[in-house]
Amino acid sequence: MERLSECELLVMKCIWDHSDHQMVLSEIVVSLAEEYNRVWNPNTVSTFLTRLIRKGYLNSTRKGRYFFYHILVSEADYRNSMIDDRVNLWFGGDTTAFITFLLDYYQLSDDQLAVIEKKVKSLKSKKTK
């Protein structure tokens, strides 16, 4: 999966966050300004959208004067791919080392640790079945 620049990723995040409908350029520009505090010229956003289409993350359909943008790569697929890349790069693919690093790095509250413990117990019980 081809990596995205920070700006391309922000545009995709905006579109993923509104995946209940196909967005048009004007909606994306407004959403970026209101929800992500990025005030970009429509031509700039259009350039990012063109790159995202070229990279295979989006497709567009023209209806009248407007282009409607369709998601081709889900947020979950992108996130999973990026996490896999980082685990492979920094931890040699060792997910245990990665998870241990996260637990050491972040100061988790007791409630957060309880959620993690519950998830581990759930995974263990599924393996014994």
PyRosetta script that sets phi, psi and omega in degrees:
from pyrosetta import init, pose_from_sequence

init()
pose = pose_from_sequence("MERLSECELLVMKCIWDHSDHQMVLSEIVVSLAEEYNRVWNPNTVSTFLTRLIRKGYLNSTRKGRYFFYHILVSEADYRNSMIDDRVNLWFGGDTTAFITFLLDYYQLSDDQLAVIEKKVKSLKSKKTK")
pose.set_psi(1, 128.2)
pose.set_omega(1, -178.1)
pose.set_phi(2, -71.5)
pose.set_psi(2, 136.0)
pose.set_omega(2, -178.9)
pose.set_phi(3, -70.8)
pose.set_psi(3, 153.7)
pose.set_omega(3, 178.7)
pose.set_phi(4, -108.2)
pose.set_psi(4, 146.6)
pose.set_omega(4, 171.5)
pose.set_phi(5, -70.1)
pose.set_psi(5, 167.1)
pose.set_omega(5, 179.3)
pose.set_phi(6, -58.9)
pose.set_psi(6, -41.1)
pose.set_omega(6, -179.3)
pose.set_phi(7, -69.0)
pose.set_psi(7, -41.9)
pose.set_omega(7, 177.3)
pose.set_phi(8, -62.6)
pose.set_psi(8, -40.9)
pose.set_omega(8, 179.4)
pose.set_phi(9, -63.3)
pose.set_psi(9, -39.4)
pose.set_omega(9, 178.5)
pose.set_phi(10, -64.6)
pose.set_psi(10, -40.8)
pose.set_omega(10, 177.1)
pose.set_phi(11, -63.8)
pose.set_psi(11, -43.6)
pose.set_omega(11, 177.6)
pose.set_phi(12, -63.0)
pose.set_psi(12, -42.1)
pose.set_omega(12, 178.9)
pose.set_phi(13, -58.3)
pose.set_psi(13, -42.8)
pose.set_omega(13, 177.5)
pose.set_phi(14, -59.3)
pose.set_psi(14, -46.1)
pose.set_omega(14, -178.5)
pose.set_phi(15, -69.4)
pose.set_psi(15, -41.7)
pose.set_omega(15, 176.8)
pose.set_phi(16, -60.2)
pose.set_psi(16, -40.0)
pose.set_omega(16, -178.9)
pose.set_phi(17, -68.1)
pose.set_psi(17, -14.2)
pose.set_omega(17, 177.9)
pose.set_phi(18, -120.0)
pose.set_psi(18, 36.5)
pose.set_omega(18, -173.7)
pose.set_phi(19, -72.3)
pose.set_psi(19, -0.9)
pose.set_omega(19, 177.7)
pose.set_phi(20, -73.2)
pose.set_psi(20, -10.9)
pose.set_omega(20, 176.5)
pose.set_phi(21, -154.1)
pose.set_psi(21, 163.2)
pose.set_omega(21, 177.4)
pose.set_phi(22, -83.5)
pose.set_psi(22, 127.7)
pose.set_omega(22, -175.6)
pose.set_phi(23, -92.6)
pose.set_psi(23, 155.4)
pose.set_omega(23, 171.6)
pose.set_phi(24, -111.1)
pose.set_psi(24, 165.6)
pose.set_omega(24, -175.2)
pose.set_phi(25, -51.7)
pose.set_psi(25, -47.4)
pose.set_omega(25, -176.4)
pose.set_phi(26, -61.4)
pose.set_psi(26, -38.0)
pose.set_omega(26, 177.3)
pose.set_phi(27, -64.9)
pose.set_psi(27, -41.2)
pose.set_omega(27, -179.1)
pose.set_phi(28, -64.5)
pose.set_psi(28, -44.2)
pose.set_omega(28, 179.3)
pose.set_phi(29, -60.2)
pose.set_psi(29, -45.8)
pose.set_omega(29, 179.9)
pose.set_phi(30, -64.8)
pose.set_psi(30, -45.1)
pose.set_omega(30, -179.5)
pose.set_phi(31, -62.3)
pose.set_psi(31, -42.7)
pose.set_omega(31, 178.5)
pose.set_phi(32, -60.0)
pose.set_psi(32, -39.9)
pose.set_omega(32, 179.9)
pose.set_phi(33, -71.2)
pose.set_psi(33, -46.6)
pose.set_omega(33, -173.9)
pose.set_phi(34, -78.0)
pose.set_psi(34, -40.0)
pose.set_omega(34, -172.8)
pose.set_phi(35, -98.6)
pose.set_psi(35, -24.3)
pose.set_omega(35, -174.5)
pose.set_phi(36, -122.5)
pose.set_psi(36, 3.0)
pose.set_omega(36, 177.1)
pose.set_phi(37, 56.5)
pose.set_psi(37, 37.1)
pose.set_omega(37, 176.5)
pose.set_phi(38, -118.7)
pose.set_psi(38, 107.7)
pose.set_omega(38, 179.6)
pose.set_phi(39, -97.6)
pose.set_psi(39, 99.5)
pose.set_omega(39, -178.3)
pose.set_phi(40, -116.2)
pose.set_psi(40, 146.5)
pose.set_omega(40, 174.8)
pose.set_phi(41, -62.9)
pose.set_psi(41, 141.6)
pose.set_omega(41, 178.2)
pose.set_phi(42, -54.6)
pose.set_psi(42, -34.2)
pose.set_omega(42, 178.2)
pose.set_phi(43, -64.7)
pose.set_psi(43, -35.6)
pose.set_omega(43, 178.1)
pose.set_phi(44, -66.0)
pose.set_psi(44, -46.4)
pose.set_omega(44, 179.6)
pose.set_phi(45, -63.9)
pose.set_psi(45, -39.3)
pose.set_omega(45, 177.8)
pose.set_phi(46, -60.4)
pose.set_psi(46, -39.1)
pose.set_omega(46, 176.6)
pose.set_phi(47, -62.4)
pose.set_psi(47, -44.3)
pose.set_omega(47, 177.8)
pose.set_phi(48, -62.4)
pose.set_psi(48, -41.0)
pose.set_omega(48, 179.2)
pose.set_phi(49, -63.2)
pose.set_psi(49, -40.5)
pose.set_omega(49, 177.5)
pose.set_phi(50, -61.8)
pose.set_psi(50, -42.1)
pose.set_omega(50, 177.7)
pose.set_phi(51, -63.8)
pose.set_psi(51, -41.1)
pose.set_omega(51, -179.6)
pose.set_phi(52, -65.3)
pose.set_psi(52, -35.3)
pose.set_omega(52, 175.4)
pose.set_phi(53, -67.2)
pose.set_psi(53, -45.8)
pose.set_omega(53, -179.8)
pose.set_phi(54, -60.9)
pose.set_psi(54, -36.7)
pose.set_omega(54, -179.4)
pose.set_phi(55, -80.7)
pose.set_psi(55, -6.6)
pose.set_omega(55, 175.8)
pose.set_phi(56, 88.9)
pose.set_psi(56, 15.7)
pose.set_omega(56, 179.8)
pose.set_phi(57, -89.0)
pose.set_psi(57, -27.4)
pose.set_omega(57, -178.3)
pose.set_phi(58, -133.8)
pose.set_psi(58, 163.9)
pose.set_omega(58, 168.7)
pose.set_phi(59, -135.1)
pose.set_psi(59, 160.7)
pose.set_omega(59, 177.8)
pose.set_phi(60, -133.9)
pose.set_psi(60, 151.6)
pose.set_omega(60, 176.4)
pose.set_phi(61, -128.4)
pose.set_psi(61, 131.9)
pose.set_omega(61, 178.5)
pose.set_phi(62, -91.2)
pose.set_psi(62, 128.1)
pose.set_omega(62, 174.5)
pose.set_phi(63, -128.6)
pose.set_psi(63, 106.2)
pose.set_omega(63, -175.8)
pose.set_phi(64, 66.1)
pose.set_psi(64, -125.9)
pose.set_omega(64, -178.9)
pose.set_phi(65, -86.3)
pose.set_psi(65, -6.4)
pose.set_omega(65, -170.2)
pose.set_phi(66, -113.2)
pose.set_psi(66, 147.5)
pose.set_omega(66, 170.7)
pose.set_phi(67, -102.4)
pose.set_psi(67, 127.8)
pose.set_omega(67, 176.4)
pose.set_phi(68, -102.9)
pose.set_psi(68, 131.5)
pose.set_omega(68, -174.3)
pose.set_phi(69, -99.4)
pose.set_psi(69, 131.2)
pose.set_omega(69, -177.4)
pose.set_phi(70, -113.3)
pose.set_psi(70, 135.1)
pose.set_omega(70, 179.4)
pose.set_phi(71, -77.4)
pose.set_psi(71, 129.6)
pose.set_omega(71, 175.7)
pose.set_phi(72, -107.4)
pose.set_psi(72, -27.2)
pose.set_omega(72, 178.4)
pose.set_phi(73, -118.0)
pose.set_psi(73, 121.5)
pose.set_omega(73, -178.3)
pose.set_phi(74, -71.6)
pose.set_psi(74, 158.3)
pose.set_omega(74, 177.2)
pose.set_phi(75, -60.8)
pose.set_psi(75, -41.6)
pose.set_omega(75, -179.7)
pose.set_phi(76, -63.3)
pose.set_psi(76, -42.6)
pose.set_omega(76, 179.0)
pose.set_phi(77, -63.4)
pose.set_psi(77, -42.2)
pose.set_omega(77, 179.0)
pose.set_phi(78, -65.0)
pose.set_psi(78, -48.3)
pose.set_omega(78, -179.4)
pose.set_phi(79, -58.7)
pose.set_psi(79, -46.4)
pose.set_omega(79, -179.8)
pose.set_phi(80, -61.0)
pose.set_psi(80, -42.0)
pose.set_omega(80, 179.4)
pose.set_phi(81, -63.8)
pose.set_psi(81, -42.6)
pose.set_omega(81, -179.2)
pose.set_phi(82, -67.9)
pose.set_psi(82, -38.8)
pose.set_omega(82, 178.0)
pose.set_phi(83, -65.9)
pose.set_psi(83, -44.1)
pose.set_omega(83, 176.7)
pose.set_phi(84, -57.0)
pose.set_psi(84, -43.8)
pose.set_omega(84, 178.9)
pose.set_phi(85, -59.4)
pose.set_psi(85, -43.4)
pose.set_omega(85, -178.2)
pose.set_phi(86, -69.1)
pose.set_psi(86, -41.2)
pose.set_omega(86, 178.7)
pose.set_phi(87, -62.7)
pose.set_psi(87, -42.4)
pose.set_omega(87, 178.9)
pose.set_phi(88, -66.6)
pose.set_psi(88, -41.4)
pose.set_omega(88, -178.0)
pose.set_phi(89, -70.0)
pose.set_psi(89, -51.3)
pose.set_omega(89, -171.1)
pose.set_phi(90, -91.5)
pose.set_psi(90, -22.1)
pose.set_omega(90, -174.6)
pose.set_phi(91, -127.6)
pose.set_psi(91, 14.5)
pose.set_omega(91, 178.4)
pose.set_phi(92, 57.5)
pose.set_psi(92, 28.9)
pose.set_omega(92, 179.7)
pose.set_phi(93, 82.4)
pose.set_psi(93, 2.8)
pose.set_omega(93, -177.8)
pose.set_phi(94, -83.9)
pose.set_psi(94, 99.3)
pose.set_omega(94, -177.6)
pose.set_phi(95, -67.1)
pose.set_psi(95, -30.1)
pose.set_omega(95, 177.4)
pose.set_phi(96, -63.4)
pose.set_psi(96, -44.2)
pose.set_omega(96, 178.0)
pose.set_phi(97, -62.8)
pose.set_psi(97, -38.7)
pose.set_omega(97, 179.3)
pose.set_phi(98, -64.3)
pose.set_psi(98, -48.2)
pose.set_omega(98, -179.1)
pose.set_phi(99, -65.4)
pose.set_psi(99, -40.4)
pose.set_omega(99, 177.5)
pose.set_phi(100, -62.0)
pose.set_psi(100, -41.5)
pose.set_omega(100, 176.6)
pose.set_phi(101, -58.8)
pose.set_psi(101, -47.3)
pose.set_omega(101, -179.1)
pose.set_phi(102, -60.7)
pose.set_psi(102, -42.6)
pose.set_omega(102, 179.9)
pose.set_phi(103, -65.3)
pose.set_psi(103, -37.1)
pose.set_omega(103, 177.7)
pose.set_phi(104, -73.0)
pose.set_psi(104, -37.1)
pose.set_omega(104, -173.6)
pose.set_phi(105, -74.0)
pose.set_psi(105, -43.3)
pose.set_omega(105, -176.5)
pose.set_phi(106, -93.3)
pose.set_psi(106, 136.7)
pose.set_omega(106, 176.2)
pose.set_phi(107, -85.4)
pose.set_psi(107, 95.9)
pose.set_omega(107, -175.8)
pose.set_phi(108, -87.7)
pose.set_psi(108, 144.0)
pose.set_omega(108, 176.9)
pose.set_phi(109, -76.2)
pose.set_psi(109, 167.0)
pose.set_omega(109, 177.2)
pose.set_phi(110, -60.3)
pose.set_psi(110, -38.2)
pose.set_omega(110, 178.4)
pose.set_phi(111, -64.1)
pose.set_psi(111, -41.7)
pose.set_omega(111, 178.6)
pose.set_phi(112, -64.7)
pose.set_psi(112, -42.9)
pose.set_omega(112, 178.3)
pose.set_phi(113, -63.5)
pose.set_psi(113, -36.5)
pose.set_omega(113, 178.4)
pose.set_phi(114, -63.7)
pose.set_psi(114, -38.7)
pose.set_omega(114, 177.6)
pose.set_phi(115, -63.8)
pose.set_psi(115, -43.1)
pose.set_omega(115, 179.3)
pose.set_phi(116, -64.8)
pose.set_psi(116, -44.5)
pose.set_omega(116, 178.3)
pose.set_phi(117, -59.9)
pose.set_psi(117, -40.8)
pose.set_omega(117, 179.1)
pose.set_phi(118, -63.3)
pose.set_psi(118, -41.7)
pose.set_omega(118, 179.1)
pose.set_phi(119, -64.2)
pose.set_psi(119, -43.5)
pose.set_omega(119, 178.9)
pose.set_phi(120, -61.8)
pose.set_psi(120, -44.7)
pose.set_omega(120, 178.4)
pose.set_phi(121, -61.3)
pose.set_psi(121, -40.2)
pose.set_omega(121, 179.1)
pose.set_phi(122, -63.9)
pose.set_psi(122, -42.8)
pose.set_omega(122, 178.8)
pose.set_phi(123, -64.9)
pose.set_psi(123, -40.3)
pose.set_omega(123, 178.9)
pose.set_phi(124, -63.9)
pose.set_psi(124, -42.1)
pose.set_omega(124, -178.6)
pose.set_phi(125, -68.1)
pose.set_psi(125, -31.7)
pose.set_omega(125, 176.9)
pose.set_phi(126, -68.2)
pose.set_psi(126, -33.5)
pose.set_omega(126, -179.5)
pose.set_phi(127, -73.3)
pose.set_psi(127, -26.4)
pose.set_omega(127, -178.6)
pose.set_phi(128, -84.0)
pose.set_psi(128, -9.2)
pose.set_omega(128, -178.3)
pose.set_phi(129, -84.5)
pose.dump_pdb("model.pdb")
